[in-house]
């Protein structure tokens, strides 16, 4: 995608997919080699399958999710989407930092959240779902290999 419009469309489409709680639409915007950086894990998670699986779970973990600010101009490769949400009884503010590749797909995805109590609630909830996240990702990878 050489024009600036598709890149702008990717960020807007991702925001719409998250707001619609639509994991398939989110996944379609991820590059195969996307790297996800969690706010609660030191190790990055490389690949579309694990990133999609994490996003699928976090859609269920967050309640009252809303994007409040979007930063990134038309044609920009970098976008920041500031959000507010709850995890259980903990309110948090966070930001999705997206970087787009030459094809206009998300190839870097970093999330930050605050305050610490919200980050801890998110960490606890995601840890309780981690086995399911990994199993779903493994199933997606084997499905991708069979299709390719």
C-alpha positions in Angstrom: 0.0 0.0 0.0 1.9 3.0 -1.2 -0.8 5.6 -0.6 -1.4 7.2 2.8 -5.1 6.4 2.8 -4.9 2.7 3.5 -2.7 3.3 6.5 -5.2 5.7 8.0 -7.9 3.2 7.2 -6.1 0.4 9.0 -6.0 2.4 12.3 -9.6 3.4 11.9 -10.6 -0.1 11.0 -8.8 -1.6 14.0 -10.5 0.9 16.3 -13.9 0.0 14.9 -13.1 -3.7 15.2 -12.1 -3.4 18.8 -15.2 -1.2 19.6 -17.4 -3.8 17.9 -15.6 -6.6 19.9 -14.9 -8.4 16.6 -11.8 -10.6 16.9 -11.9 -11.7 13.3 -11.9 -8.1 12.0 -9.0 -7.3 14.4 -7.0 -10.4 13.2 -7.5 -9.4 9.5 -5.5 -6.2 10.2 -2.5 -8.0 11.7 0.6 -8.7 9.7 1.7 -12.3 9.8 4.9 -11.3 11.6 3.3 -8.9 14.1 5.0 -8.6 17.5 2.7 -8.0 20.5 4.1 -6.3 23.6 2.0 -6.8 26.7 1.7 -4.3 29.5 2.1 -7.1 32.0 4.7 -9.5 30.4 8.3 -8.7 29.7 8.6 -11.2 26.8 7.2 -10.0 23.4 4.8 -12.4 21.6 5.7 -12.8 17.9 3.1 -13.8 15.3 -0.4 -13.3 14.2 -1.8 -16.4 15.9 -0.7 -15.6 19.4 -1.6 -11.9 19.0 -5.0 -12.7 17.7 -5.6 -15.1 20.6 -4.6 -12.5 23.2 -6.9 -10.0 21.6 -9.8 -12.5 21.6 -9.4 -13.0 25.3 -8.8 -9.3 26.2 -12.1 -8.4 24.5 -13.8 -10.6 27.2 -11.6 -9.3 30.0 -12.3 -5.6 29.5 -15.7 -4.2 30.3 -16.9 -0.6 29.6 -14.2 -0.3 27.0 -14.1 2.9 25.1 -11.4 4.7 23.0 -11.1 8.3 24.1 -8.3 9.7 21.9 -6.7 8.7 18.6 -3.2 10.1 17.8 -1.7 9.7 14.3 -2.2 11.7 11.2 -3.3 10.6 7.7 -0.6 8.4 6.2 1.2 7.9 9.5 2.8 4.6 10.2 2.4 5.0 13.9 -0.8 5.5 15.8 -1.8 5.6 19.4 -5.3 4.8 20.6 -6.0 5.8 24.2 -8.7 3.9 25.9 -10.5 3.5 29.2 -11.9 0.2 30.5 -12.6 -1.9 33.6 -11.2 -5.2 34.7 -13.5 -6.4 37.5 -13.9 -3.5 39.8 -10.6 -1.8 38.7 -10.8 1.2 36.3 -7.8 1.6 34.0 -6.5 3.9 31.2 -4.4 2.4 28.5 -3.0 3.0 25.1 -2.6 0.8 22.1 0.5 1.8 20.1 0.3 0.5 16.5 3.0 0.5 13.8 2.0 -0.3 10.3 4.1 -2.1 7.7 4.5 -1.3 4.0 1.3 -3.2 3.3 -0.7 -1.1 5.9 -1.0 -4.0 8.3 -0.2 -3.8 12.0 3.3 -5.3 12.5 4.1 -3.9 16.0 1.5 -3.7 18.7 2.3 -2.4 22.2 -0.1 -1.9 25.0 0.4 0.2 28.2 -2.0 0.6 31.1 -2.2 2.4 34.3 -2.7 2.6 37.3 -0.8 -0.3 38.8 -3.9 -1.8 40.4 -5.6 -1.9 37.0 -2.5 -3.5 35.4 -2.4 -6.1 38.2 -6.1 -6.9 37.7 -5.4 -7.3 34.0 -2.3 -9.5 34.6 -4.2 -11.8 37.0 -7.2 -12.2 34.6 -5.0 -12.8 31.6 -2.8 -15.3 33.5 -5.9 -17.3 34.4 -6.7 -17.6 30.7 -3.1 -18.1 29.4 -3.4 -21.9 28.7 -6.5 -21.2 26.6 -4.7 -18.3 24.8 -1.8 -20.6 23.9 -4.0 -23.5 22.8 -6.1 -21.2 20.6 -3.0 -19.8 19.0 -1.6 -23.3 18.3 -4.9 -24.2 16.6 -4.7 -21.1 14.5 -1.1 -21.8 13.5 -1.9 -25.4 12.4 -4.9 -24.1 10.5 -2.8 -21.5 8.7 -0.2 -24.1 7.8 -2.9 -26.5 6.4 -4.4 -23.7 4.4 -1.1 -22.5 3.0 
